[in-house]
Amino acid sequence: MTRARPKLSFAMFVVMLVLAALDQTILSTALPAIAHDLDGHARISWVFSAYLIASTVVIPLYGKLADVHGSRRVLLAAVGLFLSGSLGCGLSQTMDQLIVARAIQGAGGGGLMTLTMLGVADLFPAQERGRYQALLGASYGIAMMFGPLLGGVLVQHLSWHWAFFINLPIALLVLVVLIVVFRPQSVRHVQSGMQPVAQSVAQSVDYPGAALLAATLITALVATRRDAGFGTWIILALAICAVLFAVAFLWTERRARHPLLPLSLFANRAFAGATVLSLISGVALFAAVVFLPLYLQSGLGKTPTTSALYLLPLMGGLTLAAIAGGKVLRADGPIRVMALAASGVMAASFSALALSFRYFAAEPMALSACLFPLGLSIGLLLPVVTVVSQRASSPQQMGIATATPIMVRSLGGALGVSILGSLLTHGIAAQLVNHSATSFDAAFSAAVQPVYWSVAAICLVALLAARRLPQRLSSRSTPASNSVSPLHASAPIAQ
């Protein structure tokens, strides 16, 4: 295989990951126009929820399907599903049609977020993957931040329909190119770029496990949607159902012959640590991207475009971290030290944000400056988590090992923002009712401080998780867990 073919396939991965990430945030500035045109103000939040829930639920299933059927076939199906959903969204004439189409689009988008990461392992040897995973991580973060800006431009100059139609020519081009050039050569079955191993034995997909995990995630996500309009008893019932479904899922996975999510993976120190890091980085990323623009627009009266520009330091940090992190991983650098440093900087960044809201709440540049180190820290963790998770698993389980951290990152962002958002809402109301604050911006700046202190405390937990990562990817020592397949013993991760 020439080097041009894998790199062209990778370029298509980047494009599709960007589209999937954009569609998580692009509607934030288009919702008023959608609600007006479709007369759907009461259910407008479900335009977001449908995509978020569907994309999160399908992630582990895509990982398992890729392990069984190969990444190429499943990736092409995900692109097709994303295309169909985007077309349906753009053509929607009612709110019901739009919500259903967004769910279809999210089902495809969840696959794109997983399978592009996994595709790197099918194209490049182990020593080169860090560089490409870092570029994918940076692309995801940048797209998340530019979504609101792009959405505002499209609504202002065209219509909200183009927030979906813009996907069609791009995704169709990507689909054609991938059909022609994406030919995985089982690179992920070659450990350390040298030693070939046996191909995975054909497996069946654990559909009962998939159904129970989907039920768990759906009920948990819906229960924490603070804008869903549900009463206390319904939310409590959903939370109880989520717990019961989770228990049933764990019971099923322990007895399944080919489980959707092999629990033995979590017995590996490196994989468990990477999963926790992914969860916390999801909370951190969404806590910054959601709450700060809300304050800039609702509290300081900034336009959506201007508020998006104040997020540029976060983008800059992610980009620089991608470049530096990719070089460190490619050079077999000290990834545990890198993860520890990133976790510490992440906690410090949210502490700085909390202090800035206390002393410089009226100065958006001061708030924006805190985002640069935060971008650096998250940008470093994204590729580290993916590469460590892949190297900590056997080749037969690499699909689900890649999908799991992505799923928990999305879940962490969704649940974290919902729970923290509820705390923020109650804090603002308390400030206004008790007359501790005389304006919304003052109430917000006071209420958001304990929220960001809480996120800083959560980020400190990442320091403990980072200690479970290996010193270096190439370290040769006995794995701490028997969960690593003997086929993988030729290049274990030091624990």
PyMOL commands that set and color helices and strands:
alter all, ss='L'
color gray80, all
select helices_A, chain A and resi 4-29+31-38+41-43+45-69+71-91+95-123+126-157+162-165+167-181+187-189+207-223+232-255+263-267+269-299+304-309+312-330+335-359+364-369+371-391+395-433+440-466+486-488
alter helices_A, ss='H'
color red, helices_A
select strands_A, chain A and resi 190-191+195-196
alter strands_A, ss='S'
color yellow, strands_A
deselect
rebuild
show_as cartoon
